[in-house]
């Protein structure tokens, strides 16, 4: 099966080079099934990126006729019954592995689940989306959708859904605080393609709970954000002015180790609101994601705190990790 694509040049350029992902407006594809001897025509107007509409290209040549460039290419198999673009049955390009991303190329194809999603900046002005995605091997990478791309994509990006994503800018993951341990992170560009697909086999989020004893002993990667789970042993301090509001807690893990945790701003308000709403002396279990570890300084021991926007605070939520921690905690209390 062969296809021919035609588009008019609006710039009159010579020696045109077509790269996968290059975008053309008023793009039409004309197909012809030689076995059945009748032509078909598909209008793709502003809908497809060349490299991604037909991923398994077998050949690609460009010839110029006046101000029209004719692109000849072919691919694997054509659905003979339904002559539509969506009915082309092709051998899809195999997804790249997150662990193999090394910055050598940016034309990546990833099949991933968004396991965590948050927004920073002022909505409608400077807001950008950031997320963690995971592939079938359970490997994670940090992805950023900056302001210029975020406005048109925000409604399509949902936590826990699965997507096929193409084409990124690959940059070093060398910020002061890192949500993933991968050497690189990805940024959306103008030619990034994001398509939601049902891939139930992809794993969900796996928390990286840090051992309290490791934090206190200084045995951790500086700048690497971690997940924390524990029971509130004591509310040590609360400060709630108009700015820099915070509450300091002592959290205890299953071994009885105590770790200081500071919740700032909205996380502080969330915790204090929960305290005000409960009417009994119930045990409070906390799960804090993407927590920062602060090294010990002088007489002050190492501690943890929330990140500015990336953290999520769960207080006695009905999530599996808190339920399992609760059962083990009360089991330990009975044994003691």
SULTAVEN-V222144 format. One record per residue. N is the residue number from 1. SS is DSSP state (H for helix, E for strand, L for the rest). PHI is phi in degrees with one decimal (none if undefined). OMEGA is omega as a letter, one per 30 degrees, with the letter a starting at -180 (NA if undefined). Layout:
# SULTAVEN-V222144
{{N SS PHI OMEGA} {N SS PHI OMEGA}}
This chain:
# SULTAVEN-V222144
{{1 L none l} {2 E -120.7 l} {3 E -125.9 l} {4 E -130.3 l} {5 E -112.5 l} {6 E -124.1 l} {7 E -149.8 a} {8 E -89.3 l} {9 L -81.1 l} {10 L -99.5 a} {11 L -117.4 l} {12 L 67.4 a} {13 L -78.4 l} {14 L -100.8 l} {15 L 58.7 a} {16 L -58.6 l} {17 L -118.1 a} {18 L -97.5 l} {19 L -101.1 l} {20 L -55.5 l} {21 L 96.1 l} {22 L -69.4 a} {23 L -104.1 l} {24 L -129.5 l} {25 L -89.3 a} {26 L 50.8 a} {27 L -99.9 a} {28 E -127.7 l} {29 E -119.3 l} {30 E -115.5 a} {31 E -113.2 l} {32 E -143.1 l} {33 E -94.0 a} {34 L -66.6 a} {35 L -70.8 a} {36 L -103.5 l} {37 L 56.8 l} {38 E -147.1 a} {39 E -84.3 l} {40 E -132.2 a} {41 E -134.7 a} {42 E -125.5 l} {43 E -94.6 a} {44 L -109.8 a} {45 L -38.9 l} {46 L 50.9 a} {47 L -118.0 a} {48 L -122.9 l} {49 L -101.1 a} {50 H -53.5 a} {51 H -67.9 a} {52 H -105.3 l} {53 H -66.7 a} {54 L -132.2 a} {55 L -58.2 a} {56 L -89.2 a} {57 L -64.4 l} {58 L -95.3 l} {59 E -161.7 a} {60 E -147.0 l} {61 E -129.6 a} {62 E -127.3 l} {63 E -129.6 a} {64 E -105.5 l} {65 E -127.4 a} {66 L 66.1 l} {67 L -101.1 l} {68 E -114.2 l} {69 E -101.6 a} {70 E -105.4 a} {71 E -108.8 l} {72 E -106.8 l} {73 E -152.9 a} {74 E -141.3 l} {75 L -150.7 a} {76 L -64.5 a} {77 E -139.6 a} {78 L -119.0 l} {79 L -74.1 a} {80 L -76.5 a} {81 L -90.4 a} {82 L -117.8 a} {83 L -88.3 l} {84 L -134.5 l} {85 H -58.7 a} {86 H -68.1 a} {87 H -98.7 l} {88 L -69.2 l} {89 E -105.3 a} {90 L -123.1 l} {91 L -80.4 a} {92 L -64.4 l} {93 L -65.3 a} {94 L -67.9 a} {95 L -67.1 l} {96 L -75.8 l} {97 L -94.7 a} {98 H -58.9 a} {99 H -66.0 a} {100 H -94.5 l} {101 L -68.8 a} {102 L -129.3 l} {103 L 83.4 a} {104 L -78.9 l} {105 L -151.0 a} {106 L -118.7 l} {107 L -81.4 a} {108 L -93.9 l} {109 E -123.0 a} {110 E -122.8 l} {111 E -107.2 a} {112 E -142.5 l} {113 E -113.5 l} {114 E -79.2 a} {115 E -92.8 l} {116 E -152.2 a} {117 E -144.9 l} {118 E -147.9 a} {119 E -126.8 l} {120 E -124.6 a} {121 L 94.7 a} {122 L -89.8 a} {123 L -54.2 l} {124 L 81.5 a} {125 L -125.9 a} {126 L -113.6 a} {127 L -68.3 l} {128 E -135.1 a} {129 E -99.7 l} {130 E -132.2 a} {131 E -152.6 l} {132 E -115.4 l} {133 E -119.0 a} {134 E -130.3 l} {135 L -102.7 a} {136 L -65.2 l} {137 L -87.4 a} {138 L 83.9 l} {139 L -83.1 a} {140 E -116.6 l} {141 E -150.5 l} {142 E -85.2 a} {143 E -124.4 a} {144 E -119.4 l} {145 E -116.4 a} {146 L -72.7 a} {147 H -51.1 a} {148 H -67.5 l} {149 H -101.3 a} {150 H -67.3 a} {151 H -58.4 a} {152 H -84.1 a} {153 H -112.6 a} {154 H -55.4 a} {155 H -68.1 a} {156 H -90.1 a} {157 L -92.8 a} {158 L -132.4 l} {159 L -63.8 l} {160 L 79.5 l} {161 L -83.7 a} {162 E -111.5 a} {163 E -143.5 l} {164 E -104.2 a} {165 E -124.0 l} {166 E -123.9 l} {167 L 69.6 a} {168 L -137.0 l} {169 E -94.2 a} {170 E -102.0 a} {171 E -130.7 l} {172 E -66.7 l} {173 L -93.9 a} {174 L -122.8 l} {175 L -72.1 a} {176 L -60.8 l} {177 L -119.3 a} {178 E -125.2 l} {179 L -85.7 l} {180 L -129.4 a} {181 L -89.4 a} {182 L -66.4 a} {183 L -68.0 a} {184 E -123.9 l} {185 E -135.8 a} {186 E -115.7 l} {187 E -125.1 l} {188 L -68.1 l} {189 L -126.7 l} {190 L -65.9 a} {191 L -109.1 l} {192 L -69.5 l} {193 E -111.0 l} {194 E -127.0 a} {195 E -131.9 l} {196 E -72.9 l} {197 L -138.7 l} {198 L -82.9 l} {199 L -135.3 a} {200 L -65.0 a} {201 L -74.0 a} {202 L -71.6 a} {203 L -69.3 l} {204 L -89.7 a} {205 L -62.0 l} {206 L -119.4 a} {207 L -70.5 l} {208 L -110.0 a} {209 E -72.6 l} {210 L -91.2 l} {211 L -76.2 a} {212 H -58.2 a} {213 H -63.7 l} {214 H -68.7 l} {215 H -63.3 a} {216 H -64.3 a} {217 H -82.7 a} {218 L 79.1 a} {219 L -94.6 a} {220 L -157.6 l} {221 L -83.7 a} {222 L -65.7 l} {223 L 88.9 l} {224 E -89.8 a} {225 L -75.3 a} {226 E -130.1 l} {227 E -103.9 a} {228 E -128.6 l} {229 E -136.3 a} {230 E -174.5 l} {231 E -106.0 a} {232 E -71.8 a} {233 E -90.4 a} {234 E -165.0 l} {235 E -93.2 a} {236 E -81.9 a} {237 E -158.6 l} {238 E -138.3 a} {239 E -140.0 a} {240 L -128.6 l} {241 L -85.6 l} {242 L -76.8 l} {243 L -131.2 l} {244 L 56.5 l} {245 L -68.5 a} {246 E -159.4 l} {247 E -134.3 a} {248 E -108.9 a} {249 E -118.4 l} {250 E -103.3 l} {251 E -102.9 l} {252 E -121.5 l} {253 L -96.4 a} {254 L -69.9 l} {255 L -88.5 a} {256 L 91.1 l} {257 L -71.9 a} {258 E -107.5 a} {259 E -134.3 l} {260 E -78.0 a} {261 E -133.5 l} {262 E -109.2 l} {263 E -107.9 a} {264 E -108.0 l} {265 H 50.6 a} {266 H -61.8 l} {267 H -69.5 l} {268 H -62.8 l} {269 H -62.9 l} {270 H -62.1 a} {271 H -67.8 a} {272 H -64.9 l} {273 H -64.3 l} {274 H -64.3 l} {275 H -59.9 a} {276 H -69.9 a} {277 H -83.5 a} {278 L -79.0 a} {279 L -111.7 a} {280 L -129.9 a} {281 L -99.2 a} {282 L -64.4 l} {283 L -73.7 a} {284 L -108.7 l} {285 E -107.1 a} {286 E -124.9 l} {287 E -125.1 a} {288 E -119.2 a} {289 E -93.7 l} {290 E 46.3 l} {291 E -82.7 l} {292 E -89.6 l} {293 E -102.9 l} {294 E -103.1 a} {295 L -65.8 l} {296 L -63.8 l} {297 E -135.1 a} {298 L 59.6 a} {299 L -84.1 a} {300 E -91.0 a} {301 L -74.4 l} {302 L -61.9 a} {303 E -148.8 l} {304 E -126.8 l} {305 E -153.0 l} {306 L -72.3 l} {307 L -78.0 a} {308 L -61.2 a} {309 L -132.7 a} {310 L -72.4 a} {311 L -71.0 l} {312 L -124.3 a} {313 E -111.8 l} {314 E -113.8 a} {315 E -119.4 a} {316 L 53.2 l} {317 L -72.5 l} {318 L -85.7 l} {319 L -113.8 a} {320 H -56.6 a} {321 H -64.2 l} {322 H -69.8 a} {323 H -63.5 l} {324 H -67.0 l} {325 H -62.8 l} {326 H -60.0 a} {327 H -62.4 a} {328 H -68.8 a} {329 H -64.4 a} {330 H -69.0 l} {331 H -65.7 l} {332 H -67.4 a} {333 H -63.5 l} {334 H -62.5 a} {335 H -65.7 l} {336 L -76.4 NA}}
